[in-house]
Amino acid sequence: MSDKTSDLLYRMLELAKEVGSSSAEAMSLEETSQNIEVKNGKLEKAERSESVGIGLRVFLGKRAASVSSSTTKLEYIREMTEKAIAMAAVAPEDEYIGLAENKQLCRNYDAKDLDLVDQSYASVTPKNLKEKALEMEDSLLSTKGVSQSEGSSASSNCILMSLANSNGFIGSYKRTSFNLFCGAISGYDLEMERDHAFETRCHIGDLPSPKEIGLLAGARAVERQRPKKPPTGQYPVLFDKRVSGSLIGHLTSAINGAALVRGSSWLLNRAQKKVLPKDISITEDPNRPKISGSKPFDGEGLATQKKYFFQNGVYTKNILDLRTSRKLGLEPTGNASRSIGSGPFPAAGNIEVSKGAQTVKEIISGISDGLLVTSLIGSTINSNTGDYSRGATGFWIKNGEITHPVNECTIAGNLIEMFADIIAANDIDTFKAMMVPSLLIRKMMIAGK
């Protein structure tokens, strides 16, 4: 954190105290990004942005309010602070809000250990990004069966997040990211199908080659040609690792403190009970190097650490910020997230599902009739009962082999039953924040033809 940023945060806290707050929390977010998009070999869009945003949360006893601004001029900050105090004065009382205690705050950390910053970031030019985007599109269009490009893009981003509060915490961390996207269309007229490939890394040197991404996008689009509706009935459903993270997202949503305090979770009152097969654990490790979801402290200044949400199938821990932990009478888990314009809320980042013993090919070989899902559409999830229904596309499996693409179908089940009978493959991508392998649900309802 620069002296300029720390001085700004301290001044915001001082102003909050002068205006009448009992305690306060200040945040700044400095961001630089550039994005290049090409289509059919021509530049479609070139964007660059630099921004600084500040946020302030003030407390009047058990009342609080949050405000944000895109200017750092002192006269505007004072005006913003006065408005925050006025808002807090009419806010409802909440006995569970408040800053972290001194003993809870993260005091010693080294953000450099997380290796989130590519030191070559500043040397990456729009020309470099354009070359990568064009290379992706060239390889895409060279794929037999691809009829046209949906466009390719390359972007870079750098964010510096800084946080301070009136209990003595101050800290910051920086993260860079580089992203490559390529969209493809195969076939013509009524037989057109689309798909894409996307990769992101904190370090540009860790990205796959643009050629590899373009070829993958093209191959995926071609594979989707001439889809059929699957039969209606109960069948095994294999969620490809491209979409299996969304399934785990429903599980982490159910153990989120915000859902639990509302009483709107299908896992309510199931803590310390078996939810998954005993060979599956789900952890979060916010300290993995070079991973976009890593951070040394959370949105309330608490240290982050590895934790088990499910251990050997048993539901062991919730995803909590300070407020939800106090309301539930539990210890906070360092999972507070926030934007500059809002108060904290509980959220998880670097999730890992323990991998299974079988490859995807081995799992498919054991399926006589079933569905491999590669894309999900829409969502109807009952957060109270766990009833699940989503549109899906993918491939039909027959006698242990993938036979043809499928679309226009709906898969349905109940999350409690689905997770109790789940099988994990061993195809985890270790460079992703969500390390989730392909997941097999042995029985789901498929509505097709």
N, C-alpha and C positions, 0 to 999 in steps of 0.2 A: 504494500500500500504506500502510495506517495505521501509526502508531508501535506501536500495540498488537499488530498482526499481526507486524511485523518483530521486536519484542521477544520474542514467543512463539516464532518460528522460531529466533532466536539462542539462546534459553534451551534449546530442544530439542537443539540442536547441542552446547551446553555440557554438558548432562546426559549425552549420548551419550559425550562425551569423558571425563567424570568416571567413568562406569561402565566404561569400558575400550575403546571402539571406536577403531579406527585412523583412521577417517573416517566421515562421516555425511551424510545428505541429509534435509531436513525439508520438509514440504509442508502447506499448509492450503487448504481449499476451503470458501468461504462461499457459501451459496446461499439465494435467496429465490424462491418461486414461488407463483403462484395460478392456479387452474383452475376454469372454470365449464362445466358441461355441461347442455344442455337437450334435451328430447324432447317432441314434440307440444305445444309452447308452454309447457311447464312445466319448472321447475328440477329437474334430476335429481341434480346433485352440485355442491357448492361447497367447494373445498379451498384452503387456504393453508398454506405451510410455510416455516420458516426454520431453517436448519441450519448448523453449523460442523463440519467434519471435519478431522482432522489425521492425517498419515502420517509415518512415520520409517523410513528405511532405514539400517541400520548395517553397518559392515564390520569384520571381524576378519581383516586381511590379505586373503586371497583367498576368504574366506567372507563371506556376507551374509545378512541376513534383513530382512523388511519387516513392519511392524505398523501398525495404525491405531486411532483412537479417535474418539468423538463428544463427548468432554469435554476441556476445556482446563485443568482444575484441576491445579496443579503436582504434587500428590501422586500423581495418576493417571498423569501424564506420566512421572514417575520410575519408577513401577511398570511402565508400558508399555515404557520404555527397557530396564529390567532384563530383561524377558521377551524383548525383541528380541536382546539380547546372548546370552542363554541359547540362543535358537534358532540364532543365527549360529554359536555354538560347535560345534553338532552338524551344521551344514549341510555339504554336500560342497564341496570346494575347486573353484574355477573360475578358471583363470588369465586369463580374458578380462573379468572384471567389474572395476568400479572407476569412480570419478568422472572427469569430464572434466579434462584438463590445463588449466592457467590460460590458455594461448594459444588453447584451443578455446572458452572460455566467451564468451557474449554479454555485452559490456560496455556498449555504447551502443545504446540503442533508445528510441523514444517510442511507447508503445502508443496514444497519442491519434491518431497518424497513421493507424491502422487504422480509426478511427471505428466501433468495435464497440459503443459505449454510447449508447443513446437517453436523453438527459438528462430526457425527460418520463416515464421509467419509473415513478418514484415516484407520479406523479399518475394513473396508470391504475388505476382502481378495479374491484372485482368488478361493480359496476353497468355500467361501460363494457363489460366483457367479456360480460356477460349480454346487453346490447343487440346486440352483434355476433353472438353465437350465435343469438339469436332472429331477427335479420335474415336470416342464412343460411338458417335453416329455413323462414322465410316464403317466400323466393324459391324454395327447393327445392320446397316443396309447391305452388307456383303453376305448376310445370312440367307440361304436359300429358303424361300417361302415368305420372307418379310416383304410386304408391299409398300410400306411407308414408315417414316419416323414420326413419332409423336413429339419429338424434341429431346434434347439433352441439355443438362445444366451442370455447372461446376461452381461451387461456392466456398468461401472461407469465412470464418467468424471468430472473433475474440471477445470474451466477456470478462470483466473484472467486477466481482461482487464484494462489497465491503459493508460491514455491520458493526454498530457500536450501540451500547446502552448505558443508562445511568447507573447501573450496578457495577460498572467497571470493565465490561467486556469490550474489546475491539479486535477485529480480525478481518482478513480478506483472503481471497484466492482467485486465481485467474485460470481460464480454460480456453484453449483454441479448438476449433473443429474444422474439418474439411469434408465436403459432401459431393458425391457424384451420383447423378440420376440419369437414367436413359429409358425412354418409353418407346414401345414398338407396336406396330399393327401388322397383322398377317392377313392374307386373303383379300377378297374384293367384294364390293356390294353387300349383299345380305350375309355373306360368309366371313365378314371381317371380325377379327378377334384382337384383343389388346392385352399386353402385359408389360412389365417393367423390371428393372433392377436398380437397387439403390445401395450405396455403401457410405458409411461415415466413420471417421477416425479423428482422434485428437492430434495425431501426427500425420502429415501428408505422406511421409515415406512408408506408412503402414497400410495405405490404401492399395487395393488390387489395381492392376493396370486398367486404364480406360478401355482398352481393347477387350479385355476379359469381361468387363461389365456390359459392354455393348453386345458381345456375343451371347451372354447369358440372357439379356433382355430379349434378343431376337429368338433364341431357342425356346424361351418360355411362351412367346406369342405364337410361334409355329405349332408347338405342342397342343395348343388349345383349339386347333382347327377342327371343324365338324363335330362339335359336342352333341351329346344326347342327354335326354332326361334319364335319371336313374330310376330303377323300380321303387315302388313304395313298400315300406316294411321296416322291420328291425334288422339292422346290420352293424358290424363293427365300423367305426369311423376313426381314421387316423388323421390327426391334425399335423400337417407339415410344420416344420420349425419356423416357416415364414409367418404362420398364424397362431402357433401354439402359445405364444406370449399373451395373446388376448384371453385365452382360457385361464391362464394363471392370474391375469388381471382381475378376473371375477372373484378369484379366491382372495387376493390381497385386498380387494375392495370390501370383502365381507369381514376382514379383521382390522379394518381401518377404524380408528377411534371415533371419527365423525359418524360413521354408520352405527357403531355400537352404542354411543350415547343417545342416538335417536331411536334405538331399538329396531332399526330397519336392516338387520343382517340375517341371512339364512344360517349363519353360524352362531347366532346368539345363544348363550348358555352352553356352548359346546367346548369351551376352553378346557385343556388338559384331557381331551377325549380324542380318540382315533378318528381321523378324517380321511387320510390317505393310506395306501398300502404301506406296510412297515419298511419297505426298502426305499421309500421316497422321503427326502427332507427338502425343505425350502429355506434358504438363508438369504441374508442381505449383507453385503460387504462394501460399505462406502469408501473403503481405502484401497481398492484395487488400482494399481498404476495404469495410466493411459486410457482410462475408461470415462466416458462422458458423464456418467452418473456419480462419479466419485467427488467427495468433498471432505475437508477436515472437520467441519462443524456444520450444524444444521441451521435453520432459519431463526433460531432463538439463542444461538451461541453455545449449544451443548455439543460436546465431543461426539463424533460418530464412531461406531465400532461394529464389528461383525456380530450378527445375532441370528438365532434360529427362530423362525416363525412357526415352522413345523419340523419336528425332529422324529425320525423313524415313524412317520405317519401321524404323530400326535401334535395337535394344535397347542403350541407352547407359549406364544407371545403375540401381542397386538402391535399395530403400527400407531404410535401415539406422539402427539405433541404435548406441551405442558398442560394446556387447558383440558384436553380429553383425559390425560393421565390423572389429573386431580379429580375430575368428575367421576372417574371409574375407580379411584382409590388405588391406583397402580403407579409404578415408577415410570417416568418418561423414557422413551426409547431413542431419543435423538433423531426423530423423523419429522421435525417441523420443516415445512417448506413455505415459501411466501414470494409474492411479487412486491414491487415497490409500492403498489397502491392498496395492498390488502394486509390484514393481519395473518398470522401463521395458521397453517392447516396441516394435518398429518398426511404424509405421502412417503412411499418407499421408492428407492432408486435401483441400485445394483442387485437385482434378484437373481438367484441361481437355484435351479431345480436339479437335484442329484440325477446324474445320467444312469440309464439302465445298462443291461449287459448285451442287449441285441442291437444290431444295426437295423436301419430302416428296411433294408432289403430282406433281412431275416424275418422282421415282423410282417412285411407284406407277403412273404412266402407262406406264412401260416394262415392267411385269410382266403377263404374260398369265395366269398362274395362280400364286398365292402367298398367304402368310399375313402379316398385320399383327398383331404380338403387342402387347397392351396390359397383360397381366397374366401373371405367372409363378407356378407352384405347385410346392412341393417342390423338391428339388435332388439330383441324383446326379452329382457331379463327381469324376473320378479325378485327384487332384492330381499324380500321377506321369506319367500318360499324356496327360492333357488330354481324355479322353473325357467328353462332355457330354450330359446328358439331363434335361429338365425338363418338367413339365406346363405347358400354356399355354392362354390364351384370347385372343380378339381378333376379327379380321374377315378374311373371305376377299376376296381381290383377283381379279377376273376381267376380262381384256381392259382392264387399266389403270384399273379402277374398283372401289371398295369395294362389294360386293354384299350381304353379310349377316354377322351375328355368328357366331362359331364357339366351341365349347368342347369339353371332353373329348378333348383331343388331347395328344400328346407330341412334342416336337421334340428331335432328337438330332444329334450331329456330333462332331467332334474340334476342340478349341480351336486347335490349331496350324493346321489347314486353314481353320477359320472366320476367324481373324484375318488369314491370308494373302490372303484374298479378300473383304475387307470394304469397304463403300462408306459414307461418312459423308454425311448430309444437312447442311443449313445452318441447322437450327432450334435453335441453342443458346440456353438461358436463362442470361443473364449474371449473374443475381442468385443463382444456386445455387452451393453449394460444389462439387458435381459438375457441371461444364459439359460435358455429353455430349449430342451430337445424336442423332437417330434413326439407327440403323445397319442397313444391309442386308447380310445374308449370302446370297450368290447361290445357294448350294446346301446344303440341310439335309434330313434325313430327317424326315418328318412321319408320325406314326402316328395315324390317325383311324378312319374307318369302313372 
